[in-house]
């Protein structure tokens, strides 16, 4: 099990720590609202990650391969949802003082994972590499892989959120709030387009 865990972490490292849509989403939220405000969304995302990973590992993956329209629908819905979050943040940077920026919460984390087709593809790929066909201990192996995958992603997303917080800390005051809302609203819009075109 130790050897498998090392191979799994090495396999996942470039996927989890490179600047992908999930990392950029949490970096933008960390930069705009601070690291502490990302914890709820991070928890929602990773509880959903563990559940979805178990589902894929235990046989749910056939839906994605048997019904390609399913992934296409998720792609568009996920992009639209992140674009909506970007729009809310972008509007908070306008002269309308009644519009308050809203940080991502627990539910946003769950929805972000549920509507992220890249997550399903990475999870399916991971199981094709690390679960031998006909394994007697398949359920135990799936539980272990899902847990390592989830913890690895949690660390990566937390790191990006913290880095976003640190980089923006010098600019987080009223004079820069409008510009930050616009910049990070645009960053989330970029994430939405990234999800759509990937």
VONU-588221 format. One line per field, with one value per residue: residue in three letters; x, y, z of N, C-alpha, C, O, CB in turn. Coordinates in steps of 0.02 Angstrom, whole numbers. Last residue first. Glycine has a CB too. Layout:
<sites>
aa	c(ALA / ...)
nx	c(X / ...)
ny	c(Y / ...)
nz	c(Z / ...)
cax	c(X / ...)
cay	c(Y / ...)
caz	c(Z / ...)
cx	c(X / ...)
cy	c(Y / ...)
cz	c(Z / ...)
ox	c(X / ...)
oy	c(Y / ...)
oz	c(Z / ...)
cbx	c(X / ...)
cby	c(Y / ...)
cbz	c(Z / ...)
</sites>
This chain:
<sites>
aa	c(UNK / UNK / UNK / UNK / UNK / UNK / UNK / UNK / UNK / UNK / UNK / UNK / UNK / UNK / UNK / UNK / UNK / UNK / UNK / UNK / UNK / UNK / UNK / UNK / UNK / UNK / UNK / UNK / UNK / UNK / UNK / UNK / UNK / UNK / UNK / UNK / UNK / UNK / UNK / UNK / UNK / UNK / UNK / UNK / UNK / UNK / UNK / UNK / UNK / UNK / UNK / UNK / UNK / UNK / UNK / UNK / UNK / UNK / UNK / UNK / UNK / UNK / UNK / UNK / UNK / UNK / UNK / UNK / UNK / UNK / UNK / UNK / UNK / UNK / UNK / UNK / UNK / UNK / UNK / UNK / UNK / UNK / UNK / UNK / UNK / UNK / UNK / UNK / UNK / UNK / UNK / UNK / UNK / UNK / UNK / UNK / UNK / UNK / UNK / UNK / UNK / UNK / UNK / UNK / UNK / UNK / UNK / UNK / UNK / UNK / UNK / UNK / UNK / UNK / UNK / UNK / UNK / UNK / UNK / UNK / UNK / UNK / UNK / UNK / UNK / UNK / UNK / UNK / UNK / UNK / UNK / UNK / UNK / UNK / UNK / UNK / UNK / UNK / UNK / UNK / UNK / UNK / UNK / UNK / UNK / UNK / UNK / UNK / UNK / UNK / UNK / UNK / UNK / UNK / UNK / UNK / UNK / UNK / UNK / UNK / UNK / UNK / UNK / UNK / UNK / UNK / UNK / UNK / UNK / UNK / UNK / UNK / UNK / UNK / UNK / UNK / UNK / UNK / UNK / UNK / UNK / UNK / UNK / UNK / UNK / UNK / UNK / UNK / UNK / UNK / UNK / UNK / UNK / UNK / UNK / UNK / UNK / UNK)
nx	c(-590 / -682 / -743 / -641 / -601 / -711 / -702 / -579 / -613 / -699 / -606 / -538 / -638 / -648 / -523 / -535 / -648 / -606 / -494 / -555 / -627 / -525 / -430 / -479 / -503 / -388 / -281 / -151 / -76 / -135 / -117 / -28 / -97 / -208 / -142 / -86 / -205 / -254 / -149 / -162 / -288 / -267 / -174 / -246 / -351 / -283 / -244 / -368 / -419 / -325 / -336 / -473 / -474 / -384 / -458 / -574 / -517 / -468 / -586 / -641 / -543 / -475 / -465 / -471 / -513 / -388 / -309 / -308 / -231 / -274 / -408 / -415 / -369 / -471 / -576 / -522 / -514 / -650 / -706 / -639 / -686 / -817 / -891 / -1003 / -962 / -872 / -963 / -1053 / -970 / -936 / -1061 / -1087 / -991 / -952 / -856 / -906 / -972 / -979 / -1133 / -1210 / -1229 / -1151 / -1110 / -998 / -922 / -881 / -985 / -982 / -885 / -952 / -1054 / -976 / -921 / -1035 / -1066 / -956 / -984 / -1102 / -1057 / -971 / -1065 / -1146 / -1051 / -1009 / -1128 / -1153 / -1042 / -1064 / -1183 / -1149 / -1092 / -1126 / -1027 / -937 / -1016 / -1066 / -959 / -922 / -975 / -894 / -812 / -752 / -862 / -892 / -772 / -776 / -889 / -843 / -730 / -788 / -872 / -772 / -713 / -807 / -831 / -702 / -692 / -794 / -736 / -613 / -604 / -592 / -458 / -388 / -476 / -543 / -456 / -370 / -459 / -520 / -409 / -376 / -490 / -478 / -355 / -381 / -479 / -406 / -226 / -72 / -26 / -62 / -129 / -52 / 73 / 29 / -22 / 91 / 137 / 30 / 40 / 165 / 138 / 35 / 101 / 190 / 101 / 41)
ny	c(1171 / 1271 / 1282 / 1306 / 1430 / 1508 / 1506 / 1569 / 1697 / 1732 / 1741 / 1855 / 1952 / 1957 / 2006 / 2136 / 2188 / 2183 / 2268 / 2391 / 2406 / 2406 / 2501 / 2575 / 2481 / 2343 / 2241 / 2243 / 2157 / 2034 / 1963 / 1863 / 1795 / 1743 / 1659 / 1569 / 1511 / 1450 / 1360 / 1279 / 1226 / 1151 / 1055 / 993 / 939 / 848 / 756 / 713 / 649 / 547 / 474 / 433 / 358 / 256 / 193 / 152 / 66 / -35 / -87 / -133 / -231 / -346 / -421 / -355 / -348 / -237 / -123 / 41 / 143 / 184 / 201 / 298 / 412 / 428 / 466 / 586 / 663 / 668 / 736 / 860 / 911 / 950 / 1011 / 1013 / 968 / 1070 / 1177 / 1130 / 1128 / 1265 / 1322 / 1272 / 1344 / 1491 / 1629 / 1796 / 1931 / 2109 / 2198 / 2333 / 2463 / 2543 / 2544 / 2558 / 2393 / 2279 / 2195 / 2142 / 2043 / 1953 / 1912 / 1861 / 1748 / 1672 / 1652 / 1575 / 1461 / 1423 / 1403 / 1295 / 1198 / 1186 / 1140 / 1018 / 946 / 922 / 842 / 730 / 685 / 648 / 522 / 394 / 305 / 379 / 423 / 301 / 229 / 276 / 209 / 113 / 150 / 266 / 353 / 357 / 406 / 532 / 587 / 593 / 677 / 794 / 836 / 871 / 971 / 1074 / 1102 / 1148 / 1260 / 1339 / 1360 / 1424 / 1551 / 1638 / 1625 / 1697 / 1831 / 1884 / 1889 / 1780 / 1674 / 1681 / 1653 / 1525 / 1454 / 1463 / 1406 / 1273 / 1241 / 1261 / 1254 / 1269 / 1116 / 1026 / 916 / 871 / 845 / 743 / 619 / 538 / 547 / 485 / 355 / 312 / 312 / 216 / 100 / 83 / 59 / -61)
nz	c(-1104 / -1118 / -992 / -903 / -955 / -926 / -786 / -767 / -813 / -712 / -609 / -657 / -652 / -513 / -485 / -541 / -473 / -340 / -346 / -372 / -251 / -151 / -129 / -23 / 79 / 60 / 18 / -26 / 46 / 20 / -96 / -62 / 40 / -32 / -124 / -33 / 16 / -99 / -125 / -10 / -28 / -142 / -91 / 12 / -64 / -147 / -48 / 1 / -116 / -139 / -20 / -32 / -149 / -113 / -9 / -76 / -172 / -87 / -35 / -156 / -201 / -167 / -280 / -443 / -574 / -630 / -517 / -507 / -564 / -691 / -683 / -583 / -654 / -748 / -663 / -612 / -729 / -764 / -656 / -666 / -785 / -758 / -624 / -545 / -421 / -381 / -369 / -274 / -160 / -150 / -130 / -1 / 74 / -27 / -86 / -37 / -122 / -113 / -118 / -180 / -146 / -222 / -380 / -456 / -451 / -391 / -388 / -514 / -494 / -413 / -500 / -605 / -544 / -525 / -662 / -699 / -627 / -699 / -830 / -810 / -769 / -884 / -979 / -917 / -905 / -1041 / -1070 / -990 / -1054 / -1180 / -1164 / -1081 / -1051 / -976 / -869 / -822 / -776 / -650 / -544 / -483 / -381 / -428 / -430 / -291 / -237 / -298 / -238 / -104 / -115 / -168 / -65 / 23 / -55 / -65 / 71 / 109 / 27 / 79 / 209 / 183 / 136 / 239 / 275 / 174 / 93 / -16 / -127 / -114 / -103 / -229 / -309 / -263 / -299 / -440 / -462 / -426 / -525 / -650 / -610 / -592 / -504 / -407 / -465 / -572 / -516 / -416 / -453 / -463 / -332 / -267 / -324 / -278 / -140 / -135 / -179 / -72 / 33 / 0)
cax	c(-544 / -643 / -784 / -681 / -554 / -694 / -763 / -588 / -563 / -726 / -655 / -501 / -611 / -707 / -538 / -480 / -647 / -668 / -486 / -511 / -662 / -577 / -417 / -457 / -558 / -419 / -349 / -199 / -54 / -144 / -163 / -11 / -34 / -217 / -184 / -42 / -160 / -294 / -163 / -99 / -275 / -314 / -157 / -183 / -365 / -316 / -194 / -321 / -454 / -340 / -272 / -450 / -518 / -367 / -392 / -579 / -553 / -422 / -536 / -676 / -559 / -482 / -508 / -438 / -523 / -451 / -305 / -349 / -214 / -203 / -383 / -435 / -333 / -403 / -581 / -538 / -453 / -602 / -728 / -630 / -616 / -805 / -824 / -1009 / -1014 / -848 / -903 / -1076 / -1002 / -884 / -1024 / -1128 / -991 / -968 / -884 / -857 / -988 / -949 / -1076 / -1190 / -1273 / -1125 / -1168 / -1015 / -951 / -829 / -968 / -1032 / -871 / -893 / -1071 / -1018 / -877 / -997 / -1112 / -965 / -925 / -1104 / -1107 / -945 / -1011 / -1175 / -1086 / -961 / -1093 / -1201 / -1051 / -1006 / -1182 / -1187 / -1047 / -1168 / -1084 / -915 / -978 / -1113 / -990 / -889 / -1015 / -933 / -853 / -712 / -828 / -942 / -796 / -720 / -889 / -903 / -723 / -736 / -902 / -819 / -677 / -778 / -884 / -731 / -643 / -800 / -802 / -615 / -606 / -657 / -510 / -386 / -434 / -578 / -507 / -343 / -413 / -560 / -445 / -327 / -476 / -540 / -364 / -331 / -494 / -466 / -287 / -126 / -19 / -27 / -158 / -122 / 66 / 62 / -69 / 46 / 179 / 45 / -20 / 153 / 191 / 22 / 45 / 216 / 145 / 0)
cay	c(1116 / 1254 / 1273 / 1246 / 1374 / 1495 / 1481 / 1500 / 1658 / 1726 / 1688 / 1792 / 1932 / 1938 / 1936 / 2091 / 2181 / 2148 / 2196 / 2362 / 2406 / 2354 / 2454 / 2611 / 2512 / 2396 / 2229 / 2283 / 2226 / 2064 / 2020 / 1909 / 1830 / 1787 / 1715 / 1611 / 1547 / 1501 / 1413 / 1314 / 1268 / 1207 / 1098 / 1027 / 986 / 907 / 789 / 748 / 706 / 596 / 506 / 473 / 417 / 302 / 220 / 196 / 127 / 4 / -59 / -83 / -171 / -293 / -446 / -353 / -410 / -271 / -180 / -14 / 119 / 174 / 155 / 230 / 388 / 412 / 404 / 531 / 647 / 638 / 669 / 819 / 892 / 889 / 1015 / 1038 / 930 / 1002 / 1183 / 1141 / 1067 / 1214 / 1338 / 1249 / 1270 / 1456 / 1563 / 1743 / 1872 / 2048 / 2175 / 2266 / 2414 / 2526 / 2526 / 2613 / 2451 / 2329 / 2227 / 2195 / 2099 / 1987 / 1941 / 1919 / 1802 / 1695 / 1687 / 1641 / 1499 / 1436 / 1455 / 1359 / 1219 / 1207 / 1204 / 1069 / 968 / 961 / 906 / 772 / 700 / 709 / 580 / 450 / 281 / 350 / 472 / 353 / 207 / 303 / 263 / 95 / 90 / 207 / 336 / 336 / 339 / 486 / 575 / 555 / 609 / 758 / 813 / 819 / 908 / 1046 / 1078 / 1089 / 1207 / 1314 / 1329 / 1359 / 1497 / 1638 / 1598 / 1624 / 1804 / 1881 / 1941 / 1847 / 1689 / 1692 / 1716 / 1579 / 1464 / 1483 / 1477 / 1311 / 1238 / 1299 / 1235 / 1319 / 1163 / 1087 / 950 / 886 / 899 / 805 / 674 / 544 / 571 / 555 / 395 / 318 / 354 / 284 / 127 / 95 / 118 / 0)
caz	c(-1091 / -1177 / -1052 / -895 / -953 / -997 / -820 / -745 / -849 / -780 / -607 / -647 / -717 / -553 / -467 / -560 / -546 / -360 / -331 / -422 / -316 / -153 / -183 / -83 / 42 / 99 / 42 / -63 / 46 / 86 / -99 / -117 / 54 / 26 / -147 / -75 / 62 / -65 / -173 / -24 / 30 / -145 / -148 / 27 / -9 / -176 / -90 / 45 / -85 / -191 / -38 / 25 / -143 / -167 / 4 / -18 / -194 / -128 / 11 / -116 / -240 / -117 / -226 / -377 / -536 / -642 / -563 / -482 / -498 / -679 / -735 / -567 / -595 / -770 / -703 / -567 / -691 / -809 / -671 / -606 / -781 / -795 / -653 / -614 / -457 / -395 / -412 / -343 / -183 / -158 / -191 / -58 / 73 / 35 / -98 / -43 / -82 / -140 / -78 / -199 / -114 / -156 / -340 / -411 / -484 / -405 / -325 / -500 / -539 / -388 / -434 / -617 / -568 / -467 / -619 / -730 / -608 / -627 / -817 / -834 / -725 / -821 / -988 / -937 / -845 / -1001 / -1105 / -977 / -982 / -1173 / -1172 / -1100 / -1089 / -1039 / -908 / -845 / -839 / -709 / -571 / -542 / -370 / -416 / -492 / -340 / -219 / -313 / -310 / -121 / -87 / -204 / -128 / 43 / -44 / -125 / 28 / 141 / 20 / 10 / 200 / 216 / 85 / 205 / 320 / 178 / 145 / 48 / -117 / -125 / -48 / -168 / -317 / -257 / -228 / -406 / -476 / -390 / -453 / -632 / -646 / -589 / -560 / -386 / -407 / -583 / -566 / -399 / -442 / -521 / -387 / -252 / -332 / -350 / -167 / -112 / -218 / -140 / 35 / 0)
cx	c(-571 / -598 / -744 / -720 / -592 / -646 / -748 / -648 / -567 / -678 / -689 / -550 / -573 / -685 / -603 / -498 / -595 / -668 / -547 / -501 / -619 / -611 / -474 / -447 / -537 / -464 / -372 / -270 / -106 / -125 / -168 / -54 / -17 / -154 / -194 / -80 / -113 / -251 / -205 / -111 / -212 / -302 / -202 / -166 / -302 / -330 / -222 / -269 / -407 / -371 / -284 / -385 / -494 / -409 / -373 / -512 / -559 / -454 / -489 / -628 / -593 / -503 / -522 / -487 / -490 / -454 / -372 / -347 / -259 / -188 / -310 / -413 / -351 / -363 / -512 / -542 / -465 / -538 / -678 / -650 / -603 / -733 / -808 / -941 / -1018 / -898 / -876 / -1016 / -1021 / -912 / -970 / -1093 / -1029 / -969 / -896 / -892 / -935 / -963 / -1046 / -1127 / -1252 / -1169 / -1145 / -1075 / -969 / -856 / -914 / -1016 / -919 / -877 / -1011 / -1038 / -916 / -951 / -1077 / -1014 / -929 / -1044 / -1109 / -993 / -982 / -1122 / -1116 / -995 / -1044 / -1168 / -1098 / -1013 / -1124 / -1188 / -1084 / -1126 / -1129 / -973 / -957 / -1076 / -1039 / -921 / -986 / -974 / -901 / -752 / -789 / -910 / -845 / -739 / -834 / -904 / -783 / -731 / -851 / -853 / -719 / -748 / -857 / -786 / -670 / -752 / -810 / -681 / -617 / -660 / -577 / -443 / -440 / -536 / -534 / -394 / -385 / -516 / -487 / -362 / -423 / -526 / -427 / -341 / -446 / -482 / -347 / -186 / -79 / -15 / -126 / -151 / -6 / 55 / -35 / 3 / 138 / 89 / -6 / 92 / 180 / 75 / 32 / 162 / 171 / 43)
cy	c(1048 / 1194 / 1247 / 1230 / 1308 / 1436 / 1464 / 1469 / 1584 / 1685 / 1678 / 1733 / 1866 / 1915 / 1912 / 2019 / 2132 / 2137 / 2156 / 2287 / 2372 / 2349 / 2404 / 2564 / 2544 / 2435 / 2285 / 2278 / 2272 / 2138 / 2058 / 1971 / 1881 / 1828 / 1767 / 1671 / 1593 / 1543 / 1469 / 1373 / 1310 / 1255 / 1160 / 1077 / 1026 / 961 / 852 / 786 / 746 / 659 / 561 / 509 / 462 / 365 / 273 / 231 / 177 / 69 / -13 / -49 / -116 / -227 / -392 / -375 / -412 / -335 / -215 / -72 / 65 / 136 / 139 / 180 / 315 / 382 / 381 / 465 / 587 / 618 / 632 / 746 / 847 / 865 / 951 / 1047 / 950 / 964 / 1114 / 1144 / 1074 / 1149 / 1287 / 1264 / 1244 / 1380 / 1528 / 1676 / 1819 / 1990 / 2113 / 2247 / 2342 / 2475 / 2502 / 2598 / 2504 / 2390 / 2280 / 2231 / 2158 / 2049 / 1980 / 1953 / 1867 / 1752 / 1714 / 1683 / 1569 / 1478 / 1473 / 1416 / 1286 / 1232 / 1230 / 1138 / 1024 / 988 / 951 / 840 / 747 / 732 / 647 / 513 / 336 / 327 / 443 / 402 / 260 / 283 / 289 / 149 / 76 / 144 / 271 / 314 / 313 / 415 / 526 / 538 / 565 / 685 / 773 / 791 / 853 / 977 / 1043 / 1060 / 1142 / 1256 / 1300 / 1323 / 1429 / 1584 / 1592 / 1595 / 1729 / 1857 / 1943 / 1901 / 1759 / 1708 / 1731 / 1647 / 1518 / 1498 / 1504 / 1386 / 1279 / 1299 / 1275 / 1301 / 1210 / 1136 / 1018 / 929 / 918 / 859 / 742 / 607 / 583 / 585 / 469 / 363 / 365 / 332 / 199 / 126 / 135 / 63)
cz	c(-1110 / -1167 / -1111 / -958 / -947 / -1002 / -892 / -781 / -831 / -823 / -675 / -645 / -712 / -622 / -498 / -545 / -569 / -436 / -352 / -410 / -369 / -221 / -193 / -143 / -23 / 52 / 89 / -37 / 13 / 87 / -33 / -117 / 1 / 39 / -93 / -103 / 23 / -19 / -141 / -72 / 20 / -87 / -150 / -29 / 8 / -123 / -121 / 5 / -41 / -161 / -89 / 10 / -87 / -163 / -49 / -5 / -136 / -151 / -28 / -68 / -197 / -148 / -174 / -323 / -468 / -601 / -569 / -532 / -468 / -614 / -723 / -620 / -580 / -712 / -726 / -605 / -644 / -773 / -715 / -621 / -720 / -793 / -691 / -648 / -531 / -439 / -429 / -390 / -257 / -185 / -204 / -124 / 12 / 24 / -32 / -55 / -92 / -93 / -110 / -160 / -128 / -119 / -272 / -367 / -433 / -440 / -334 / -435 / -525 / -429 / -406 / -551 / -577 / -485 / -557 / -690 / -639 / -605 / -743 / -819 / -745 / -773 / -923 / -943 / -861 / -938 / -1066 / -1011 / -965 / -1100 / -1166 / -1107 / -1114 / -1083 / -975 / -890 / -866 / -775 / -637 / -574 / -428 / -408 / -483 / -406 / -270 / -294 / -329 / -195 / -107 / -180 / -169 / -20 / -13 / -112 / -34 / 97 / 51 / -2 / 130 / 205 / 117 / 151 / 285 / 219 / 151 / 107 / -46 / -109 / -53 / -108 / -256 / -262 / -217 / -332 / -443 / -400 / -412 / -557 / -622 / -633 / -560 / -443 / -394 / -527 / -580 / -453 / -434 / -515 / -451 / -307 / -321 / -364 / -242 / -141 / -199 / -184 / -34 / 0)
ox	c(-537 / -569 / -769 / -728 / -576 / -651 / -770 / -645 / -559 / -699 / -706 / -537 / -577 / -711 / -612 / -489 / -608 / -685 / -541 / -499 / -643 / -622 / -470 / -455 / -572 / -464 / -376 / -316 / -105 / -155 / -202 / -32 / 6 / -158 / -191 / -54 / -102 / -259 / -194 / -86 / -209 / -306 / -177 / -147 / -306 / -322 / -189 / -251 / -406 / -352 / -256 / -378 / -496 / -383 / -350 / -510 / -549 / -422 / -471 / -629 / -574 / -483 / -574 / -544 / -482 / -405 / -409 / -380 / -251 / -137 / -286 / -400 / -306 / -327 / -497 / -515 / -422 / -511 / -664 / -615 / -562 / -720 / -787 / -934 / -1035 / -879 / -858 / -1019 / -1008 / -882 / -958 / -1095 / -1005 / -949 / -856 / -950 / -919 / -966 / -1082 / -1074 / -1273 / -1149 / -1121 / -1090 / -956 / -817 / -903 / -1032 / -898 / -859 / -1020 / -1038 / -893 / -942 / -1088 / -1004 / -907 / -1053 / -1118 / -972 / -968 / -1132 / -1113 / -970 / -1038 / -1180 / -1086 / -992 / -1133 / -1193 / -1053 / -1124 / -1167 / -970 / -959 / -1101 / -1051 / -912 / -1022 / -1006 / -943 / -729 / -792 / -929 / -842 / -725 / -845 / -919 / -774 / -729 / -870 / -862 / -704 / -757 / -881 / -789 / -661 / -768 / -832 / -682 / -630 / -714 / -616 / -474 / -492 / -557 / -547 / -377 / -378 / -533 / -490 / -346 / -425 / -548 / -429 / -335 / -467 / -498 / -340 / -196 / -131 / 6 / -161 / -191 / -20 / 33 / -67 / -9 / 149 / 78 / -28 / 93 / 186 / 58 / 20 / 175 / 172 / 24)
oy	c(998 / 1168 / 1205 / 1172 / 1260 / 1396 / 1412 / 1411 / 1541 / 1645 / 1621 / 1681 / 1825 / 1866 / 1852 / 1975 / 2089 / 2082 / 2101 / 2248 / 2330 / 2294 / 2363 / 2585 / 2540 / 2424 / 2275 / 2309 / 2333 / 2178 / 2109 / 2026 / 1936 / 1889 / 1827 / 1727 / 1650 / 1604 / 1528 / 1428 / 1368 / 1316 / 1216 / 1133 / 1087 / 1020 / 904 / 843 / 808 / 715 / 615 / 568 / 523 / 420 / 327 / 291 / 237 / 121 / 40 / 13 / -58 / -174 / -393 / -351 / -466 / -372 / -222 / -69 / 46 / 102 / 86 / 121 / 275 / 333 / 322 / 414 / 544 / 564 / 573 / 700 / 801 / 805 / 902 / 1086 / 909 / 932 / 1102 / 1118 / 1029 / 1118 / 1268 / 1222 / 1198 / 1356 / 1533 / 1668 / 1800 / 1998 / 2069 / 2278 / 2296 / 2447 / 2445 / 2637 / 2496 / 2435 / 2320 / 2290 / 2216 / 2101 / 2034 / 2014 / 1921 / 1800 / 1771 / 1743 / 1618 / 1526 / 1532 / 1470 / 1328 / 1283 / 1290 / 1187 / 1072 / 1045 / 1010 / 891 / 796 / 792 / 697 / 554 / 327 / 330 / 478 / 421 / 262 / 318 / 322 / 138 / 31 / 90 / 226 / 263 / 255 / 368 / 482 / 481 / 507 / 639 / 724 / 730 / 794 / 930 / 990 / 999 / 1088 / 1208 / 1242 / 1263 / 1380 / 1572 / 1547 / 1545 / 1700 / 1861 / 1996 / 1952 / 1793 / 1751 / 1789 / 1693 / 1553 / 1550 / 1561 / 1426 / 1317 / 1352 / 1318 / 1330 / 1194 / 1193 / 1065 / 974 / 975 / 914 / 794 / 643 / 631 / 642 / 511 / 404 / 422 / 387 / 241 / 172 / 193 / 114)
oz	c(-1102 / -1215 / -1149 / -976 / -982 / -1049 / -917 / -803 / -874 / -864 / -693 / -676 / -758 / -648 / -507 / -588 / -611 / -459 / -379 / -458 / -407 / -246 / -239 / -200 / -73 / -8 / 150 / -65 / 23 / 123 / -30 / -136 / 16 / 48 / -105 / -105 / 43 / -15 / -155 / -61 / 38 / -95 / -157 / -15 / 18 / -136 / -121 / 23 / -44 / -178 / -83 / 26 / -93 / -172 / -32 / 9 / -146 / -150 / -4 / -62 / -203 / -125 / -141 / -320 / -439 / -595 / -521 / -584 / -410 / -610 / -743 / -605 / -566 / -721 / -723 / -583 / -638 / -784 / -706 / -600 / -723 / -798 / -661 / -695 / -573 / -487 / -487 / -446 / -297 / -229 / -261 / -170 / -23 / -30 / 15 / -37 / -148 / -32 / -132 / -168 / -93 / -68 / -266 / -321 / -373 / -457 / -289 / -427 / -525 / -402 / -379 / -545 / -560 / -446 / -537 / -683 / -607 / -567 / -726 / -799 / -703 / -739 / -908 / -916 / -823 / -918 / -1059 / -983 / -930 / -1086 / -1148 / -1061 / -1162 / -1144 / -1026 / -944 / -926 / -825 / -676 / -625 / -423 / -425 / -525 / -434 / -291 / -331 / -371 / -214 / -126 / -221 / -201 / -26 / -21 / -151 / -53 / 87 / 23 / -37 / 123 / 193 / 81 / 123 / 300 / 199 / 133 / 164 / -19 / -80 / -3 / -68 / -233 / -224 / -166 / -307 / -420 / -353 / -368 / -529 / -579 / -687 / -531 / -430 / -373 / -539 / -597 / -437 / -443 / -563 / -487 / -327 / -360 / -410 / -266 / -163 / -243 / -221 / -54 / -29)
cbx	c(-525 / -602 / -817 / -729 / -504 / -662 / -820 / -597 / -493 / -739 / -708 / -459 / -564 / -757 / -540 / -415 / -635 / -730 / -472 / -443 / -680 / -630 / -353 / -392 / -591 / -366 / -353 / -199 / 12 / -103 / -232 / -16 / 24 / -235 / -251 / -12 / -118 / -351 / -200 / -47 / -268 / -386 / -164 / -126 / -391 / -381 / -170 / -287 / -513 / -388 / -223 / -442 / -591 / -378 / -340 / -601 / -624 / -399 / -497 / -734 / -604 / -417 / -475 / -411 / -500 / -460 / -252 / -422 / -212 / -167 / -393 / -510 / -348 / -368 / -627 / -605 / -429 / -585 / -797 / -672 / -570 / -826 / -770 / -1046 / -1081 / -836 / -849 / -1118 / -1064 / -850 / -994 / -1197 / -1022 / -1036 / -837 / -812 / -1058 / -872 / -1098 / -1177 / -1345 / -1119 / -1211 / -1027 / -1013 / -775 / -945 / -1102 / -876 / -833 / -1091 / -1082 / -842 / -956 / -1170 / -990 / -860 / -1106 / -1176 / -930 / -957 / -1214 / -1140 / -928 / -1056 / -1262 / -1079 / -942 / -1177 / -1259 / -1013 / -1225 / -1124 / -868 / -916 / -1144 / -1026 / -818 / -1020 / -976 / -894 / -670 / -780 / -990 / -829 / -657 / -878 / -966 / -717 / -668 / -927 / -873 / -618 / -723 / -929 / -760 / -576 / -786 / -857 / -602 / -540 / -669 / -517 / -320 / -451 / -637 / -564 / -319 / -356 / -603 / -490 / -272 / -453 / -594 / -368 / -261 / -493 / -525 / -300 / -100 / -13 / 38 / -151 / -163 / 99 / 135 / -111 / 2 / 237 / 81 / -75 / 142 / 260 / 22 / -18 / 241 / 205 / -47)
cby	c(1114 / 1312 / 1338 / 1253 / 1382 / 1557 / 1533 / 1497 / 1684 / 1796 / 1703 / 1794 / 1987 / 1997 / 1929 / 2111 / 2250 / 2188 / 2187 / 2397 / 2477 / 2368 / 2417 / 2648 / 2564 / 2443 / 2162 / 2262 / 2232 / 2027 / 1995 / 1874 / 1780 / 1745 / 1690 / 1570 / 1497 / 1468 / 1385 / 1266 / 1225 / 1182 / 1059 / 976 / 948 / 888 / 741 / 699 / 681 / 566 / 453 / 428 / 395 / 267 / 164 / 156 / 108 / -37 / -115 / -115 / -189 / -284 / -507 / -283 / -467 / -287 / -230 / 8 / 175 / 240 / 185 / 226 / 432 / 474 / 416 / 544 / 709 / 685 / 671 / 847 / 954 / 898 / 1029 / 1103 / 940 / 963 / 1225 / 1205 / 1050 / 1201 / 1409 / 1283 / 1243 / 1480 / 1521 / 1739 / 1843 / 2058 / 2161 / 2260 / 2425 / 2588 / 2472 / 2677 / 2431 / 2299 / 2175 / 2165 / 2077 / 1939 / 1884 / 1899 / 1782 / 1636 / 1641 / 1633 / 1463 / 1371 / 1431 / 1355 / 1167 / 1149 / 1197 / 1050 / 909 / 919 / 894 / 738 / 636 / 698 / 576 / 461 / 235 / 291 / 494 / 391 / 141 / 281 / 320 / 40 / 99 / 217 / 393 / 392 / 341 / 508 / 642 / 595 / 612 / 793 / 873 / 847 / 922 / 1093 / 1135 / 1107 / 1227 / 1371 / 1380 / 1367 / 1497 / 1706 / 1641 / 1602 / 1836 / 1837 / 1931 / 1855 / 1639 / 1630 / 1713 / 1572 / 1399 / 1428 / 1489 / 1291 / 1166 / 1272 / 1161 / 1387 / 1125 / 1069 / 908 / 821 / 877 / 792 / 660 / 482 / 522 / 561 / 371 / 249 / 323 / 288 / 85 / 29 / 105 / 0)
cbz	c(-1019 / -1198 / -1071 / -836 / -894 / -1030 / -816 / -669 / -834 / -812 / -554 / -583 / -744 / -558 / -392 / -523 / -579 / -339 / -256 / -421 / -337 / -100 / -170 / -69 / 86 / 133 / 77 / -135 / 9 / 137 / -119 / -184 / 61 / 88 / -172 / -133 / 103 / -25 / -234 / -53 / 94 / -146 / -214 / 36 / 53 / -210 / -145 / 93 / -44 / -244 / -66 / 87 / -131 / -236 / 5 / 44 / -220 / -190 / 46 / -77 / -298 / -78 / -192 / -361 / -576 / -718 / -539 / -469 / -452 / -678 / -805 / -557 / -534 / -798 / -763 / -530 / -649 / -866 / -706 / -547 / -777 / -867 / -598 / -615 / -424 / -330 / -377 / -348 / -141 / -91 / -186 / -57 / 137 / 62 / -143 / 21 / -101 / -149 / -5 / -275 / -136 / -114 / -376 / -450 / -525 / -445 / -275 / -496 / -613 / -388 / -385 / -656 / -634 / -437 / -599 / -803 / -632 / -589 / -840 / -909 / -724 / -788 / -1041 / -1003 / -811 / -984 / -1176 / -1001 / -941 / -1199 / -1239 / -1048 / -1047 / -1026 / -869 / -785 / -829 / -709 / -520 / -526 / -306 / -356 / -515 / -353 / -149 / -275 / -349 / -102 / -10 / -196 / -169 / 94 / -1 / -153 / 7 / 210 / 53 / -40 / 214 / 291 / 46 / 173 / 382 / 208 / 212 / 42 / -165 / -197 / -48 / -153 / -380 / -311 / -197 / -412 / -552 / -412 / -429 / -669 / -638 / -610 / -628 / -354 / -346 / -588 / -631 / -386 / -382 / -527 / -402 / -184 / -284 / -382 / -155 / -36 / -207 / -171 / 82 / 61)
</sites>
